[in-house]
């Protein structure tokens, strides 16, 4: 069992956003949890997950979500506090912060139906792949 304050996780500063890790994937069979912080005017990179699906719980700020589902459908909707969002596997998605001066913050829970991926078994290994995608140097702090 794990109990942790929502702001007490290891911090990864990416080019577009911050992830504060609450439950690292290496401490679970099939889950991870982290707080995402996106500053006003910023956004996550457009990406999809083959091995996991996600649940977001918006804590503060406002934003916009853009999706392109595996079947080609496109969706866009606003995000505000207390919204819960599901991101299915193989769905291209991107999250934008539209509030100012407040950042958009949301809890993200990843579920891995087949277990934690062997190619990225730790959060550090996963972060390295994100840094490569964003062409930014390493830097979990």
C-alpha positions as CSV (number, residue, x, y, z in Angstrom):
1,X,0.0,0.0,0.0
2,X,1.2,3.5,-0.8
3,X,0.0,6.9,0.6
4,X,1.5,10.1,-0.7
5,X,0.6,13.7,-0.9
6,X,-0.3,14.6,-4.5
7,X,2.5,17.1,-4.8
8,X,5.2,14.8,-3.2
9,X,6.3,12.9,-6.3
10,X,9.6,12.8,-8.3
11,X,9.4,15.7,-10.8
12,X,10.1,15.3,-14.5
13,X,10.3,18.6,-16.4
14,X,9.6,18.1,-20.1
15,X,9.7,20.7,-22.8
16,X,5.9,21.0,-22.8
17,X,4.8,20.0,-19.3
18,X,5.7,18.6,-15.9
19,X,4.9,15.2,-14.5
20,X,5.1,14.7,-10.7
21,X,5.2,10.9,-10.2
22,X,3.0,9.6,-7.4
23,X,3.0,5.8,-8.2
24,X,5.9,4.9,-10.4
25,X,5.2,2.0,-12.8
26,X,8.1,0.0,-11.3
27,X,6.1,-0.2,-8.0
28,X,3.0,-1.7,-9.5
29,X,1.9,-4.7,-11.6
30,X,-0.1,-2.7,-14.1
31,X,-0.7,0.9,-13.0
32,X,1.1,4.3,-12.6
33,X,-0.2,7.6,-11.4
34,X,1.2,11.1,-11.8
35,X,0.1,14.8,-11.6
36,X,0.5,16.7,-14.9
37,X,1.1,20.4,-14.9
38,X,0.8,22.4,-18.1
39,X,1.5,26.1,-18.0
40,X,-0.8,28.7,-19.8
41,X,-0.2,28.6,-23.5
42,X,1.6,25.3,-23.3
43,X,0.5,21.8,-24.4
44,X,1.6,18.2,-24.4
45,X,3.1,16.7,-27.5
46,X,0.7,14.8,-29.9
47,X,1.1,11.2,-29.0
48,X,-0.7,7.8,-28.5
49,X,-0.2,4.9,-26.2
50,X,-0.2,1.4,-27.6
51,X,0.2,-0.4,-24.3
52,X,-2.0,1.6,-21.9
53,X,-5.1,3.6,-21.5
54,X,-5.5,6.6,-19.3
55,X,-7.9,8.3,-16.9
56,X,-7.5,12.0,-16.2
57,X,-9.1,13.9,-13.3
58,X,-8.8,17.7,-13.8
59,X,-7.9,19.4,-10.5
60,X,-7.5,23.0,-11.5
61,X,-7.2,25.4,-14.5
62,X,-8.8,25.0,-17.8
63,X,-7.8,23.3,-21.0
64,X,-8.7,21.7,-24.2
65,X,-8.3,18.0,-25.3
66,X,-7.9,16.9,-28.9
67,X,-8.4,13.3,-29.9
68,X,-8.0,11.3,-33.0
69,X,-9.4,7.8,-32.4
70,X,-8.0,4.6,-34.0
71,X,-11.1,4.4,-36.3
72,X,-10.4,8.0,-37.6
73,X,-13.0,9.9,-35.6
74,X,-11.8,13.3,-34.3
75,X,-13.0,15.0,-31.1
76,X,-12.2,18.2,-29.3
77,X,-13.6,19.3,-26.0
78,X,-13.0,21.8,-23.1
79,X,-11.5,20.7,-19.8
80,X,-12.4,22.2,-16.4
81,X,-12.0,21.2,-12.7
82,X,-13.7,18.0,-11.7
83,X,-13.9,16.6,-15.3
84,X,-12.9,13.0,-15.7
85,X,-11.5,12.0,-19.1
86,X,-10.8,8.5,-20.6
87,X,-8.1,8.1,-23.2
88,X,-8.4,4.7,-24.9
89,X,-5.3,2.9,-26.2
90,X,-4.2,3.8,-29.7
91,X,-5.8,7.2,-29.5
92,X,-3.8,10.2,-30.7
93,X,-4.3,12.9,-28.1
94,X,-3.0,16.3,-27.1
95,X,-3.9,18.5,-24.1
96,X,-3.7,22.3,-24.1
97,X,-3.8,24.7,-21.2
98,X,-6.2,27.6,-22.0
99,X,-6.3,29.2,-18.6
100,X,-4.2,32.2,-17.6
101,X,-2.4,32.8,-15.3
102,X,-3.3,29.4,-13.7
103,X,-1.8,26.2,-15.1
104,X,-3.9,23.2,-16.0
105,X,-3.3,20.4,-13.5
106,X,-4.7,16.9,-13.7
107,X,-4.2,13.5,-12.1
108,X,-3.3,10.9,-14.7
109,X,-3.7,7.2,-14.0
110,X,-2.3,4.8,-16.6
111,X,-3.6,1.2,-16.8
112,X,-1.5,-1.4,-18.6
113,X,-3.8,-4.4,-19.3
114,X,-0.8,-6.7,-20.3
115,X,1.4,-5.4,-17.5
116,X,4.2,-2.8,-17.4
117,X,6.0,-2.7,-20.8
118,X,9.3,-4.5,-20.8
119,X,10.8,-1.8,-23.1
120,X,10.2,0.9,-20.5
121,X,10.0,-0.8,-17.1
122,X,10.7,2.3,-15.0
123,X,9.6,5.9,-15.1
124,X,13.2,6.9,-15.7
125,X,13.3,4.8,-18.9
126,X,9.9,6.1,-20.0
127,X,11.0,9.7,-19.4
128,X,14.1,9.2,-21.5
129,X,11.9,8.2,-24.5
130,X,9.8,11.4,-24.0
131,X,13.0,13.5,-23.9
132,X,14.1,11.9,-27.2
133,X,10.7,12.7,-28.7
134,X,10.9,16.3,-27.5
135,X,14.6,16.6,-28.3
136,X,15.2,17.9,-24.8
137,X,18.0,16.7,-22.5
138,X,17.4,14.4,-19.5
139,X,16.3,15.8,-16.3
140,X,14.2,14.1,-13.6
141,X,14.7,16.3,-10.6
